[in-house]
Amino acid sequence: MRTSHVTVTVNGDPRTLEVDNRTSVLDLLRERLALTGTKKGCDHGQCGACTVLINGRRLNSCLALAVAHDGADIRTVEGLADGDTQDLHPLQRAFLRHDAFQCGYCTPGQLCSAVGMISEPGPSAITADLMSDPPLTPAEIRERMSGNLCRCGAYVNIVTAIGSEVSPASDAAISGDESITGDDVAYSWLAARGRGGR
């Protein structure tokens, strides 16, 4: 077994550990640092339950080798709350306010993905004008969050919660301008993964 020393900053705390070179960031977080908020779902990068922010960008931690991220800044769901006051992140409050979870297993990955998604500029696969930076409409949110699955089907409330933090008028826009059904959201998310069909 070959090992390496890895130094990462996790939720603001610098950590240096000796790890097996095959250790994923997910296993480093859960097994070595006891940060169990990040969930192991499929362990193949297909469900998004393990999503964390690495250097500000969302990443499936089950696919990322710890040795490849030596020196990285990693933020997990435990680090979303304000470190000084422990006030919840605005998206955490929005998920609570809009009941954007059921069993909660996917929620840490959904939250980290949403935080990263909001700060990612540029078009998505559904943006008509590829030279634009479109507003985060419900359709854009669904597309950009399509890598995070929810087996309970809380998609409608997840989109609503994220939308409520994107713009002041988004609560009204989500509930008024666009008729969203659970079937529409589930189909959109499954179709993006090649599993949908009507």
N, C-alpha and C positions, 0 to 999 in steps of 0.2 A: 504494500500500500504506500503510495506516494502522498506526501502531505506538503502543504505550504502555509506560510503565515499570511493571514489576510487582515487588513485593517479597514474597517468600514465605520461610518457614522450612522447609527441607527436611532432615529427619532431624537437627534441632537446629541447623543452620547457616543463618543469614539470608543470603538471596541477592537481589540486585536486578538485573534484566535488562530490556533493551528488547526487546519481542516484537511480532511481527505480531499484530494483534487477533484473527486467526483461529486462533492457535496453541492447541492443546489442552494440557491439563496433561500428558498422555502424551508429546506431542512435546517439550514443555519439559523434562521429565525425561530423556528418552532422547537427544534431539538437542542440547539446549543445556547440560545439566548432566552428560551422560555417565553417567547412572544407568540402566543397561540391564537391571536386574533386573526392572523392570516391562515386561511383554511386550505387543506389539501383536498381537492375535489377529484378531478380526473387524473392528475399527475401527468398529463399529456399536453397541456396548454390549450385545451379545447373549451373549458368551462368558465375560466376567469375568476374562480373562487380565490385563487392565490395572488391576485393582482396587488402589487405594491407600487410605490413611486420610487424610482431610482434616478437620482439626479434630476428630479422634477418630472420625469416621464413615466407613464404607466407601463408596467412590464409584468408578464406572467412569471412569477418567481420560481415556479416549478421547472421552467426551461432554462433559467439563468444559472450558470455555474458561479459559485461564490468567488473562486479564484479569478474569474474574468471581471469581477467588479471590485477588485482591490482598490481602495481609496474612494469608493462611491459613497454618496449620501443616500441612505435608504429611509423611506418614511412608510410606516405601516399604519393600519387603522388606529393602533394605540397612540400614534403620534399626531393624529389629526386635531385632537383637542388642543387648546392653547396650553402650552407647557407651564406657564406661571399661574394661571387662574383655574386651569382645568375646565374652562368653558368649552362647550361642544363647538365643533366646527359648524359653520352655517349649513353645510349639507347634512351633517348629522342631525341638526335640529329640524331641517326640512324633511328628512326621512321619518322622523318621529311625528311631525305635524301632519304629514300626508299618509301615514301608515304604509310606508313603502317597503314593507317586509312582512313575511309570515313566519317561517321557521327561523329565519335569521342567518342560516348557514352561508348564503352568498353575500350577505350584506357588507361584510368588510371589503370584499373585492369590488362590489358595486360602488361603495363609497370612494375607495382609492381610485377606481377607474373614472368616476365622475369628476373628482378633483382634478385629475390629470387631463381629462377630456375638455374641461372648461378652459384650460389654459393653452390648448393646442389650436393654433390658427390654421387657416387654409380650408380648402374644399374637402368634401368627403366623396364617397362613391356615388351619392345621389345628388350632389350639387350640380345645378344646371350650368352655371358659369364657373369653369375651372380656374379662372383668374381671380375669383372673388374670395372673400372671407365672409361666408354667409352667417346670418344670425342663427342662433341655436334654436330653431323651431322644434316642435315635437318630432317631426320626421327626421331632422338632423340628429337630435338626441338619440332617437331609436337606432339610427344607423351607426352612430359613433359608439354606442354602448352595446352593439350586437355581439361583441366578444365575451360578454358577461351573461351567463345563463341563470335563470331563476326557475327551479323545478316547481315551485309553488305557484308561479304565474302572477307575481306581483308587479308585472311590467307597467301597467297603466299608472299605478301610484309611484313607481320609480321615476318614470318620465315626468310626471307631474311635480314630484319633489325636486328633481334636478331643474326643471323649467322654472320653478318658483324662485330659484337662486340666480338664474341667468339674467333676467331683466325684471324690473318692477311690474310690468304689465303681463308677465308671462303666465301668472295664475289665471287671469281672465282669458288670455289668448289660448291657453291649453284647454280650458273648459268650454270656451265659446267658439273660437274660430274653426276648430277642427274637431270633428266628431270621431273620437277614438274609442274603439271597443277592445275588449280583452282579446278577442279573436284576431283583430287587425294587428295588435301589437305582437302577440305570440307568432302570428304568421310572418310578420316582418322580421322578427329576430330569428326565427327558424329558417326562413328563406335565405337570409344573409349567410347562414351557415350551411346552406345546401341541403336542408332537411325539411323544408316547407313545401306544401302543395295544397291547392284548393280543389 
